[in-house]
Amino acid sequence: MLFPALENVGIPREGGPVGVMLDEHQQMRGYLRGVAEAVERVQAGEVGAAGDIVRHAGNYASMLRRHIDKENSILFRMAEMRLGPDREQELAEQFEVIETEKIGAGKHEELHALLDRLEGIYVHGLSA
């Protein structure tokens, strides 16, 4: 919903930030497919595929961090400057409906808690 709204106020898809974000979404989906395929290979007995899980997951995590930074520092600021408070409120309400109907009430918070727990185990636990 955000990307079409930005395009409607003149922010181009091709050659602009919307296109960059969409390209990154595709790349990140590719990394997740790579993780899933490597998990299947490990489950089928290919022990060496575990390294592919680590590689794809690491690439995904690295890109996701940069992607979120771009969203926060560029994309969302552009939206604030161009959309106006009424359109922003409409989008926020639409996002809430999607989260409730498609993802499930409270799922967003549940996923953040899981990420925090995993970070504590795998990032901070490894450095201790």
Helices and strands as residue ranges (DSSP letters): H 2-8, H 17-43, G 47-49, H 50-70, I 71-75, H 76-83, H 85-98, I 99-103, H 107-119, I 120-124, H 125-127
